[in-house]
């Protein structure tokens, strides 16, 4: 994917990586490719990173006879878990808070994966034939796209309604409520031939979901529960979506 990005032409891109990517050779590859990155590293990852105990410190890493410089950043999350980031952005005008905000932009991807895997149960198939898997997959993806469109419009309405209010947090639509409301009404809207009735149904849906809001709290505050579950989605227990 990075090679494809290079072919398309780098345009001051910054790639955000999760904890599974860091390695000396990968750092060297990104550096040689001219790619700027911000990457989370696991605790006890590599010697040079482990020994960088300052909150913001530049270290040298030797790879195949070459020496590259990386910047190691350490800070505490709201959950009191230390997060360690590595980047090749050495600009001193960017501090820990800026990098923390930059890395948080990855969270939207995690939220989408959570929506697909847990709320829409993308991997929970009703059969084991090719056509059963494909129809479940495309039905879930179609619903996901409709959820995204409705969510964008609802969030715009919520922002407009709260524009003149002195609130501690910004607010967004509750995705769980949105999915529940949309799955019940979407088929009826698609089957409605009268455009005025269809529009009224949609406006009624938007009014309902904009009443159900949740605050946007920067940073992750929950400790991850790591572990594997055996057969998370049995075929005879698929929720009705």
BELURBEL-V815512 format. One line per field, one symbol per residue. psi: psi as a letter, one per 30 degrees, with the letter a starting at -180 (. if undefined). burial: # if it has 9 or more other C-alpha atoms within 8 Angstrom, else .. Layout:
# BELURBEL-V815512
psi->???
burial->???
This chain:
# BELURBEL-V815512
psi->eeeeeeefjkihljkkkafffkleeeeeeeeffgkklkkkllkhdleeeefjflejkklkkkjhflklklkkkklklfggkkkkkklgjgkffkaeeeeeeefffffeeeeeeeeeeeefhegjkflgleeeeeeeeeeeeeeeeeeeeeeeeeeeeeeeegegkikellllkjeeeeeeeefefeeeeefjfjeeeeeeeeeeeeeefffjlkkjjklkfkkkjklkkkieikfggklj.
burial->....##...#.....##.#.##.#.###.##...#######......###.#..#########....##########.#...#######......#..#...##.#.......####..###.###.....##..##..##.##..#..##..##.###...........####..###.###.#...#..#.....#..##..##..##.##...................#.#..#...
